[in-house]
Amino acid sequence: ALQNAELGKRAPRWIRDNEVTMCMKCKEPFNALTRRRHHCRACGHVVCWKCSDYKAHLEYDGNKLNKVCKDCYHVIIGCTDSEEKKRKGILEIESAEVSGNSVICSFLQYMEKSKPWQKAWCVIPKQEALVLYMYGAPQDVKALATIPLLGYTVDDTPKSADLPHSFKLTQSKSVHSFAADNEELKQKWLKVIHLAVKGETPECQNELQVN
């Protein structure tokens, strides 16, 4: 196995699909129908789609964005193990905890695919400024979803007159639409998101807390 320091610097040995029956990260069994196997391009492990839903720049591939597993993603972007343990499951991080230490947080309207718009408490935490957490409410103890922002394309032209302060994040087949209550709030979010999709974090980590 590659040592942490070498992750992304050297091409890994790929574990063959037939050498495993379950995801090497979450241990979810693979079966013929539902579980497609994916390879982490950093450690070579075979993982399920949920555990491969991360992208990082890999040195051995000319710093191009590659699919990686959650563990490698945290190592490559520099989130340590102890933080990882503190963070429990990726979604089980309490909203109040991240909101109090966030780059930005506020309510936004959210829409996925053709579902109806819903109000979500959205947070980009400081210690993980490339991930957008979505909660049902500011005090929820478990996030509804997380979006690793790296590599998304931002489209900030509103499509609907009803929601003039909207913007969209797209990456291959996934599309996430958001709408803010006013233009000022929309611009604050876009400022952070434009950096995050390129793998950068805001220089001035001052609060963009919006109540």
C-alpha positions as CSV (number, residue, x, y, z in Angstrom):
1,A,0.0,0.0,0.0
2,L,1.2,3.5,-0.7
3,Q,2.1,5.5,2.3
4,N,0.0,8.7,2.9
5,A,2.9,10.9,1.8
6,E,3.0,9.1,-1.5
7,L,-0.7,9.3,-2.3
8,G,-1.3,10.9,-5.6
9,K,2.4,11.1,-6.3
10,R,2.7,7.6,-7.7
11,A,0.3,5.4,-9.6
12,P,-1.2,2.8,-7.2
13,R,-1.5,-1.0,-7.9
14,W,-5.1,-1.5,-8.8
15,I,-6.9,-4.2,-6.8
16,R,-8.8,-6.3,-9.3
17,D,-12.6,-6.3,-9.3
18,N,-12.7,-10.0,-8.7
19,E,-10.5,-9.8,-5.6
20,V,-13.2,-8.2,-3.5
21,T,-16.9,-8.8,-2.8
22,M,-17.5,-5.6,-0.9
23,C,-16.5,-1.9,-0.9
24,M,-13.1,-1.6,0.7
25,K,-14.2,1.5,2.5
26,C,-17.7,1.1,3.8
27,K,-17.9,-2.7,3.5
28,E,-21.2,-2.5,1.5
29,P,-21.4,-5.8,-0.4
30,F,-21.2,-5.6,-4.2
31,N,-23.9,-7.4,-6.1
32,A,-24.5,-7.9,-9.8
33,L,-27.3,-5.3,-10.0
34,T,-26.8,-2.3,-7.8
35,R,-23.2,-2.0,-6.8
36,R,-20.9,-0.8,-9.6
37,R,-17.3,-1.1,-8.7
38,H,-15.1,2.0,-8.9
39,H,-11.4,2.3,-8.4
40,C,-9.8,5.0,-6.3
41,R,-7.1,6.5,-8.6
42,A,-4.9,7.4,-5.5
43,C,-4.8,4.1,-3.5
44,G,-6.1,1.6,-6.1
45,H,-8.8,0.2,-3.8
46,V,-12.2,-1.0,-5.1
47,V,-15.0,1.1,-3.7
48,C,-18.7,1.6,-4.2
49,W,-20.1,4.7,-5.9
50,K,-20.8,6.5,-2.6
51,C,-17.2,6.1,-1.5
52,S,-15.8,7.1,-4.8
53,D,-17.8,10.4,-5.1
54,Y,-14.7,12.6,-4.5
55,K,-12.2,14.2,-6.8
56,A,-8.6,15.3,-6.1
57,H,-5.7,16.6,-8.2
58,L,-3.2,13.8,-8.6
59,E,0.5,14.6,-9.1
60,Y,1.3,11.4,-11.1
61,D,-1.5,12.3,-13.6
62,G,-0.2,15.8,-14.3
63,N,-2.3,17.2,-11.5
64,K,-5.5,16.4,-13.3
65,L,-8.7,15.8,-11.3
66,N,-9.3,12.1,-10.6
67,K,-11.9,10.1,-8.8
68,V,-10.6,9.2,-5.4
69,C,-12.1,7.5,-2.3
70,K,-13.1,9.5,0.8
71,D,-10.0,8.5,2.8
72,C,-7.6,9.6,0.1
73,Y,-9.5,12.7,-0.5
74,H,-9.0,13.8,3.1
75,V,-5.3,12.9,3.1
76,I,-4.7,14.7,-0.2
77,I,-6.5,17.9,0.8
78,G,-4.9,17.7,4.2
79,C,-7.6,16.7,6.7
80,T,-6.0,14.5,9.4
81,D,-7.2,11.3,10.9
82,S,-7.9,12.8,14.3
83,E,-10.2,15.3,12.6
84,E,-11.7,12.5,10.7
85,K,-12.5,10.6,13.9
86,K,-13.9,13.7,15.5
87,R,-16.1,14.2,12.4
88,K,-17.8,10.8,12.9
89,G,-19.6,9.8,9.7
90,I,-19.4,12.4,7.0
91,L,-23.0,13.4,7.4
92,E,-23.1,13.0,11.2
93,I,-21.5,16.4,11.9
94,E,-23.8,18.6,13.8
95,S,-25.1,21.7,12.1
96,A,-24.6,24.0,15.0
97,E,-21.0,22.9,15.3
98,V,-20.1,23.6,11.7
99,S,-22.3,26.7,11.4
100,G,-20.4,28.2,14.3
101,N,-17.1,27.7,12.5
102,S,-18.0,28.2,8.9
103,V,-16.8,30.1,5.9
104,I,-20.4,30.8,5.1
105,C,-23.8,29.6,6.2
106,S,-27.4,30.6,5.5
107,F,-30.8,29.3,4.3
108,L,-30.9,28.7,0.6
109,Q,-33.7,27.2,-1.6
110,Y,-32.4,24.0,-3.1
111,M,-33.6,21.9,-6.0
112,E,-32.3,18.6,-7.4
113,K,-33.3,17.3,-10.8
114,S,-37.0,17.9,-11.1
115,K,-38.0,17.7,-7.5
116,P,-39.7,20.7,-6.0
117,W,-37.7,23.5,-4.4
118,Q,-37.1,23.1,-0.7
119,K,-35.5,25.3,2.0
120,A,-32.2,24.0,3.3
121,W,-29.7,25.3,5.8
122,C,-26.4,25.3,3.8
123,V,-23.0,25.5,5.4
124,I,-19.4,25.5,4.1
125,P,-17.3,24.6,7.2
126,K,-13.9,26.2,7.7
127,Q,-12.1,22.9,8.2
128,E,-13.5,21.6,5.0
129,A,-14.0,24.6,2.9
130,L,-14.5,22.6,-0.3
131,V,-17.6,20.8,0.8
132,L,-21.1,22.2,1.1
133,Y,-23.2,20.6,3.8
134,M,-27.0,20.8,3.6
135,Y,-29.3,20.5,6.6
136,G,-33.0,20.6,7.0
137,A,-32.6,23.1,9.8
138,P,-29.8,25.0,11.6
139,Q,-29.8,22.6,14.7
140,D,-30.0,19.3,12.9
141,V,-27.4,16.8,14.0
142,K,-27.2,15.0,10.7
143,A,-26.8,16.5,7.2
144,L,-29.2,15.6,4.5
145,A,-26.5,15.7,1.9
146,T,-23.0,16.9,1.2
147,I,-21.6,18.2,-2.1
148,P,-17.8,18.1,-2.6
149,L,-17.5,21.3,-4.7
150,L,-14.2,20.6,-6.4
151,G,-14.6,20.3,-10.1
152,Y,-18.2,21.6,-10.4
153,T,-19.1,24.2,-13.0
154,V,-21.0,27.3,-11.7
155,D,-23.8,28.8,-13.7
156,D,-25.1,32.0,-12.1
157,T,-27.7,33.0,-14.6
158,P,-31.1,32.6,-13.1
159,K,-33.5,30.4,-15.2
160,S,-36.7,31.5,-13.5
161,A,-38.3,34.9,-12.9
162,D,-39.7,33.6,-9.6
163,L,-36.2,32.9,-8.2
164,P,-34.1,35.7,-9.6
165,H,-31.2,35.1,-7.2
166,S,-30.5,31.5,-8.2
167,F,-27.4,29.7,-9.4
168,K,-26.6,26.2,-10.5
169,L,-23.7,23.7,-9.9
170,T,-23.2,21.0,-12.5
171,Q,-20.8,18.2,-12.9
172,S,-21.4,15.5,-15.6
173,K,-24.8,14.2,-14.7
174,S,-25.4,15.9,-11.4
175,V,-27.1,19.2,-11.2
176,H,-27.8,21.2,-8.0
177,S,-29.8,24.4,-8.1
178,F,-29.8,27.0,-5.4
179,A,-31.6,30.3,-4.8
180,A,-30.8,33.0,-2.3
181,D,-33.3,35.4,-0.9
182,N,-31.4,38.4,-2.3
183,E,-28.6,39.3,-4.7
184,E,-26.1,40.2,-1.9
185,L,-26.5,36.8,-0.3
186,K,-26.2,35.1,-3.7
187,Q,-22.9,37.0,-4.4
188,K,-21.5,36.0,-1.0
189,W,-22.1,32.3,-1.7
190,L,-20.7,32.6,-5.3
191,K,-17.5,34.2,-4.0
192,V,-16.8,31.1,-1.8
193,I,-18.1,28.6,-4.3
194,H,-16.0,30.0,-7.2
195,L,-12.9,29.4,-5.1
196,A,-14.0,25.9,-3.9
197,V,-14.7,24.5,-7.3
198,K,-11.0,25.2,-8.2
199,G,-9.8,23.7,-4.9
200,E,-9.1,27.0,-3.2
201,T,-10.3,28.4,0.1
202,P,-11.0,32.0,1.0
203,E,-7.9,33.8,2.1
204,C,-9.6,35.9,4.7
205,Q,-11.4,33.3,6.8
206,N,-13.8,36.0,8.1
207,E,-17.3,35.0,8.9
208,L,-19.8,35.4,6.1
209,Q,-22.5,34.4,8.6
210,V,-25.8,35.4,7.4
211,N,-28.8,35.2,9.7
